[in-house]
Amino acid sequence: MLMKLSLFLFVCAVFSSNALRAGTTVVYSNYTTTPDTGTDLSISNADAVSFTDNLTAPPLGFAWALNDVQFYFKTSDNNQQTGLSTNPVTVSLYSNTNGLPGNLLDSVTVHLDSTVSLAEVTFPDLPQMQTGQAYWLALSDPVTSDLGWYQDTNQAAGVAFFDGSAWTYKDSYAQGALQVDGVQVASTATPEPGTFLALGTGLLFLLWRTHSCVPRRDLSRRRF
């Protein structure tokens, strides 16, 4: 009975695919306390800031995922009735391709609180990120110059601009104030062949142990 319980717990630990490890970790931040509210990036189509997932590799079976982003902004679009911006702002995560935003990985569209300059946008789909890989976080607004992205206080430079058809990199522009927070989630990546081999070996060993521990009947003393 004990061996069967051990086998059950072993399988549950390996195949638990919905596990979410508590607590967020800062993946990237280019400001300390407050941004430079005197200067901002005026967004025409979309602006993007690059960051790299340099967090420590998570345990086996887990991966880092984007949980939320925080950025400082100003907007000229103010709905007096709702207190929110009338025009939606889209926050997007892109892969890195040749030093520019590449494939769109996930995006969230929100209406910003026009009375507060700090926005925190959560990504409910938790897009996964690979350790050591570069990504881009972009802000876009359907109305030209409606959204301003306050610049960081640490003078981190390098911004990508989207002109409606292509991205262009400007290394002389200060980045918009940004913080990226990650969380560990169960990995959706396909395990390496060695993982399957180790798992199979462990299961076979436990099955063999379970079978060998079953008491055998002594047929030599059976009466007819």
Salt bridges, closest charged atoms under 4 A:
ASP40 OD2 - LYS74 NZ 3.08
